[in-house]
Amino acid sequence: MINEMNKKINKINKKLRVNVELPEFTSKRLHQSATVNLIIGGGLASAGVFLKRNELFFLGSLGLLSSLVMSIEAKKLQDKSE
């Protein structure tokens, strides 16, 4: 889904004559990004709980959700390439 969205955005950029090319992601890069989001999201959510800050907890939850989505996308890419 991410690569499909990037392709559509690249087509729009070409029509608008914008010189920005979005890269295609590989399964390995998505797994790395998911791991980083998991670590940062978990840290922010934990800090939000300990410091009683709803904003930090919310940002951490978004990071954890993002990690989940990226892991699913990486798995789809990996299955597609095999």
PyMOL commands that set and color helices and strands:
alter all, ss='L'
color gray80, all
select helices_A, chain A and resi 2-15+27-50+54-81
alter helices_A, ss='H'
color red, helices_A
deselect
rebuild
show_as cartoon
